[in-house]
Amino acid sequence: MKLRVLMAIGLGCMLIVSCGPVKMPVTHTYTLSLAPEKHARKRAMPYTLLISKPGAAAGYKTTEMYYLKKPYMLEPFAKNAWESPPPNMLYPILVKRFQDSRAFRAVSSSPYADKTDYRLDTQLLELYQNFMTNPSHLKFKAKVAVTRVRDNHVMASRMITVDIPCSQNNPYGGVTAANQAVARFVEETLDFVIKEVQSERGGSHS
């Protein structure tokens, strides 16, 4: 009798576990990238810049792709995900664009690099597809700050928000818009850093 009771309890536990939520396997992964930039500055400023690894708000340190259908309720897509956490993909994009711009004498991404004049810090705050509008919109928001390394003085900080309408109301439409948002964010960040350094140095370099 005891054996039958134990078997029944075990079977019941198995049924409860099997009826629990099942995580769907990811079938599509996406990347963030940047199209080749056409122009570079004619003459580099005689300063060096360190670009630190971007930070991220809670939820954006994973590969999950988020969407919004109800106010205040972000949910991850079931079968779609980023290839790598967004801050990780954003890092080489920022570094390459700043290097290609030739605005600085040198741009480094290594925290162990020789002493630099300035440092760019970024933090990803929002990246999601908003389905409460039609067409859906991609929301990108990040904070950027420029620091003078010599005395660790934060010269300026800025919130950059980009809102891009999606060409399709599906995850791929959000990915396409996300890449457009990243391109705009990188350009605004580049302009912001250049202007702050020029202002701090009391002149412009073209």
C-alpha positions in Angstrom: 0.0 0.0 0.0 2.8 2.4 0.9 4.5 1.6 -2.3 1.4 2.5 -4.3 1.1 5.8 -2.4 4.7 6.7 -3.1 4.4 5.9 -6.8 1.2 8.0 -7.0 2.9 10.9 -5.3 5.9 10.6 -7.6 3.7 10.5 -10.7 1.8 13.5 -9.5 5.1 15.5 -9.1 6.2 14.5 -12.6 2.9 15.7 -14.0 3.2 19.1 -12.2 6.7 19.6 -13.5 5.8 18.7 -17.0 2.9 21.1 -17.0 5.1 24.0 -15.9 6.1 26.8 -18.2 8.3 25.7 -21.1 10.9 28.1 -22.5 10.7 28.1 -26.3 14.0 27.5 -28.1 15.5 30.5 -29.9 15.2 30.1 -33.7 16.4 33.5 -34.9 19.3 35.6 -33.7 20.2 39.1 -34.8 23.1 41.5 -34.7 23.7 45.2 -34.4 26.2 46.6 -37.0 27.1 49.8 -38.7 27.3 50.6 -42.4 30.6 52.0 -43.6 30.9 55.7 -42.9 31.6 58.0 -45.9 33.4 60.9 -44.3 36.2 61.5 -41.9 37.5 64.8 -40.4 40.3 66.6 -42.3 42.6 66.9 -39.4 42.6 65.0 -36.1 42.6 66.9 -32.8 45.9 66.2 -30.9 44.1 64.4 -28.1 43.5 60.7 -27.2 40.2 59.1 -26.3 39.4 56.0 -24.3 36.0 54.4 -24.9 35.0 52.3 -22.0 32.8 49.2 -22.3 29.1 50.3 -22.3 27.1 49.6 -19.2 23.4 48.7 -19.3 20.3 49.0 -17.2 18.7 45.9 -15.7 17.3 43.6 -18.4 19.7 44.7 -21.2 22.7 42.6 -20.1 21.2 39.5 -21.7 20.4 38.4 -25.3 16.7 38.8 -24.8 14.8 41.1 -27.2 12.0 43.1 -25.6 8.7 44.4 -26.8 5.9 46.4 -25.3 2.2 45.8 -25.8 0.9 47.1 -22.5 2.0 50.2 -20.6 5.0 49.4 -18.2 5.1 45.8 -19.3 8.2 44.7 -21.2 8.3 41.1 -22.4 10.9 39.1 -24.3 10.2 37.6 -27.7 9.9 33.8 -27.4 11.9 32.6 -30.5 14.0 35.7 -31.3 17.1 37.0 -29.5 20.2 39.1 -30.0 23.3 37.2 -30.9 25.1 38.9 -28.0 23.9 41.3 -25.2 23.3 44.7 -26.9 26.0 46.6 -24.9 28.6 44.0 -26.1 27.6 44.6 -29.7 27.5 48.4 -29.3 31.1 48.5 -28.0 33.0 47.7 -31.2 30.6 49.8 -33.2 31.4 52.9 -31.1 35.1 52.2 -31.2 35.2 51.7 -35.0 33.2 54.8 -35.8 35.4 57.0 -33.6 38.5 55.6 -35.1 37.2 56.0 -38.7 36.2 59.6 -38.0 39.9 60.4 -37.3 38.7 63.1 -35.0 41.3 62.2 -32.4 45.0 61.4 -32.5 44.2 58.0 -31.1 41.1 56.1 -29.9 41.6 53.2 -27.5 39.2 50.5 -26.1 41.7 48.9 -23.7 41.5 50.0 -20.0 45.2 49.2 -19.8 46.2 51.5 -22.6 48.6 54.3 -22.0 47.3 57.4 -20.4 44.6 59.1 -22.5 43.2 62.7 -22.4 39.5 61.9 -22.4 37.2 59.0 -21.7 33.7 58.3 -23.1 31.3 56.3 -20.9 28.0 55.0 -22.2 25.0 53.3 -20.6 22.2 51.6 -22.5 18.9 52.4 -20.8 16.2 51.3 -23.2 16.0 49.1 -26.3 12.6 47.7 -27.1 9.9 47.5 -29.9 6.7 49.4 -29.0 3.6 47.7 -30.4 1.3 50.2 -28.8 1.6 52.3 -32.0 1.0 51.3 -35.6 3.4 51.0 -37.1 5.4 49.8 -34.2 8.4 51.9 -33.1 11.8 51.0 -31.9 12.8 52.9 -28.7 16.5 53.4 -28.0 17.8 55.4 -25.1 21.3 55.8 -23.7 23.3 58.1 -21.4 26.8 59.3 -22.5 29.4 61.2 -20.6 32.8 62.7 -21.4 35.4 62.7 -18.7 38.8 64.5 -18.5 41.0 61.7 -17.4 43.7 63.9 -15.8 41.5 64.8 -12.8 38.6 62.5 -13.5 36.3 65.5 -14.1 33.0 64.8 -15.8 32.9 67.6 -18.4 29.4 66.8 -19.7 26.8 64.2 -19.9 23.7 63.8 -22.1 20.7 61.5 -22.6 20.3 60.4 -26.2 16.9 59.1 -27.2 16.1 57.7 -30.7 12.6 56.6 -31.9 12.4 54.8 -35.2 9.2 53.6 -36.9 9.5 49.9 -37.9 9.0 48.8 -41.5 7.3 45.6 -40.3 5.3 44.8 -37.2 7.5 41.8 -36.3 10.8 41.2 -34.6 12.8 41.6 -37.9 11.2 45.0 -38.4 12.4 45.9 -34.9 15.9 44.7 -35.6 16.1 46.8 -38.8 14.9 49.9 -36.8 17.4 49.1 -34.0 20.3 49.2 -36.4 19.1 52.6 -37.7 18.7 53.8 -34.2 22.3 52.7 -33.3 23.6 54.5 -36.4 21.9 57.7 -35.3 23.0 57.3 -31.7 26.7 56.8 -32.7 26.7 59.9 -34.9 25.1 62.0 -32.2 27.6 60.7 -29.6 30.5 61.5 -31.9 29.3 65.0 -32.5 28.7 65.5 -28.7 32.2 64.3 -27.7 34.0 66.4 -30.4 32.1 69.6 -29.4 32.8 69.1 -25.7 36.5 68.5 -26.2 36.7 71.5 -28.5 34.8 73.7 -26.0 37.1 72.5 -23.1 40.1 73.3 -25.2 38.8 76.7 -26.3 38.9 76.2 -30.0 38.0 74.0 -33.0 39.9 71.7 -35.3 38.6 70.9 -38.7 
